[in-house]
Amino acid sequence: MYDIAEILRTLLDRHSNTSVLDREFKEMLLHDSALSKEYAVWCDEMGYERATGYRDYIDEIIESQDSIWDHYKEYGNDL
């Protein structure tokens, strides 16, 4: 059983928010039918479209990280 969210977070840590991440995840899906099936189930459970679910999830992570820093700065904290 695959943890799709963990796989995507690992890819994001490794490649940042780049086309390399997109390419690697798509290749993983192409070469691993079990992962592809698990991804389809994950998308259905999370309410994502299969074609864009991984990208939507990555974008949510990025927005969440940005929100944390915005909130931090809002209260007068400087880096």
N, C-alpha and C positions, 0 to 999 in steps of 0.2 A: 504494500500500500504506500502510495506516495503522498507527501505533504506538499501540495502545489504551492501554498503560500510560502513555505520555507524555501522551496526551490527558487521561487521568484525573488525572495529577499536575498538569498545567496548570490544569485545572478546580479542583482542590483549592487550588492556590495563589491562584487568582482569587477563589473563592467561599467558601473555608474549607469546613468540613464542614457544609453547610447544605442545605436543601431546594432552594435555587436551583441548586446543583450537580446534584442529581438531575433537576430539571426540564430544565436545559440539555442534559444528556447524553441524556435520553430524547428530547428534541426533535431533537437531532443524529441519533440513530438513526432516528427517524421520517422525517426529510427526506433522508437520504442512504442509499440502499439498499446501496451499496458498503461504507460504514462498518458498516451493520447486519450484512452478511454477514461482514465481517472480525471484528466483535465476536463473532459466533457461533463462528467458528473459534477465536478467542482464548480464549473461555470453555471450549470443548472441550479445547483444549491445556492450559489451566491447571487444569482440573478444577472449574470454577465452573458453577453453574446459570446459564442465560442471564438469568433474571428478576432475579437478585440478584448476579451476578458483579461488576459494576462497584462495587456497594456493599460487597461482601466485600473487594475489592481496596483500596478507600479505607479501610475499617476496619483492614486489615492495615498500611497506611502509618501511620495514626494510632497504632496500638499500637506499631509499631516506633519512632516518634518518642518516644513516652512512655517506652519501654523504655530508650532512649539516655539520657534525662534522669534516669530512676530509677537507672541504673547510675552515672552521673556523680555524683549526690548520695550514692550508697551509699559512695563512697570519700572522703567528707568535703568535697566541693566544694560551696560555697554560691555562689549567684548574687548 
